[in-house]
Amino acid sequence: MTSSASWNHQNFSVPPEQLERVEECIDRLFPGWVKFVRKPDLIGYRLEADFNLGALYFRPTTAAGILHERLRRERRDETELGGFLRQLESIDPDFNDHTGILLPTVPEWEGCVERALGLERDRADLEVRVVAVLRPGDPQAPTDYLHQLFLRVGLLGPFRNTFEVQAIRPGS
């Protein structure tokens, strides 16, 4: 059976005051992506030459800022809701909502791992946190051919901020 449907984009609503830092974060994590639109109310990246095969958008909304701040306050103040947010952060990242990205080569994936670790270490303002790096042969690795990097971009909010970056070992 053939289908004409395909995934073509994901959109993130972000606090307006964080849009420029989100842009810098994505530019640094994924330098191979093409930023094909940059307007005050929209930033768009193509993952492939054909943006119908995968695009990522970021749009500033005041409501996102209000929601993110209130959820951060709930988490900080040890409320019941804050406890659930902490639980989401502590479970296996593969069980959390996340955006999956397959890079074409293992060396490109390794470069992304290095960039993510560097941003986590050197650029706290970009709020990148490496959650897991799984290589074939690691005890937690689900397969003997899949490389997985799970990272969180806190600028996107306190949840639904996780990316899984993958590469497949050649010959698999």
Secondary structure, DSSP 8 states (H G I E B T S, - for coil): --------EEEEEE-GGGHHHHHHHHHHH-TTSEEEEEETTEEEEESSSSGGG-EEEEEE-HHHHHHHHHHHHHHHTT-HHHHHHHHHHHS-GGGS-EEEEE-S-HHHHHHHHHHHHHHHHH-GGG-EEEEEEE-TTSTT-SSSSEEEEEEEEGGG-SSS-EEEEEEE-TT-
